[in-house]
Amino acid sequence: MQEQPVWYEPHPCSPQRKAELRAQGYRIVDAAFAPDGWQAPEARSGETSEDPADADGNGYLSVAEIRDALDERGIEYDPKARRPELLALLKG
């Protein structure tokens, strides 16, 4: 059995956020238990954003934020597309 990567998320975590992280294959653990120096994988890979689409200003674009930004820009996308595909469309 393959071990799921861990995502440390501040408590409380909304049901939508939990669903989003689980859909990406993460196991969610309270951020209070994060090891020193832990960074979200997106932050390490350069996916954080200063984009105005980042509605809550946390430096991370959620699937909902990406979809909203794509809609505002008139970019069509598959409603079943996953976050990486949507993000590529937004950055493209």
C-alpha positions, -999 to 999 in steps of 0.1 A, spaced: 0 0 0 13 34 -10 15 60 18 -4 92 11 16 125 12 7 146 43 -7 181 40 -6 202 72 -37 225 73 -46 250 100 -76 241 121 -105 245 114 -104 231 78 -136 237 58 -153 206 43 -146 221 8 -109 224 15 -108 189 30 -125 175 -2 -101 194 -24 -70 182 -6 -83 146 -5 -90 147 -42 -54 156 -47 -44 125 -27 -33 142 5 -38 130 41 -48 160 62 -31 167 95 -35 198 118 -9 224 111 0 224 148 18 191 141 38 203 111 75 197 113 97 228 116 103 243 82 75 224 64 63 242 33 33 233 12 43 214 -20 29 242 -41 51 267 -24 82 246 -32 71 242 -68 63 278 -74 25 275 -75 18 301 -49 2 332 -62 1 369 -60 -27 367 -85 -58 388 -78 -77 355 -82 -63 346 -48 -95 357 -30 -85 349 5 -49 361 1 -33 330 15 -10 326 -15 -27 294 -26 -53 293 -54 -81 268 -46 -99 250 -73 -129 274 -68 -107 304 -71 -91 291 -102 -124 284 -118 -137 318 -109 -107 334 -125 -110 313 -156 -147 323 -158 -139 360 -154 -113 357 -182 -136 338 -205 -114 308 -206 -133 275 -212 -124 244 -191 -136 209 -184 -158 210 -153 -142 177 -142 -106 190 -147 -83 187 -116 -64 216 -100 -31 212 -119 -50 212 -153 -70 243 -143 -39 261 -130 -21 254 -163 -50 270 -182 -49 300 -159 -12 305 -162 -12 297 -200 
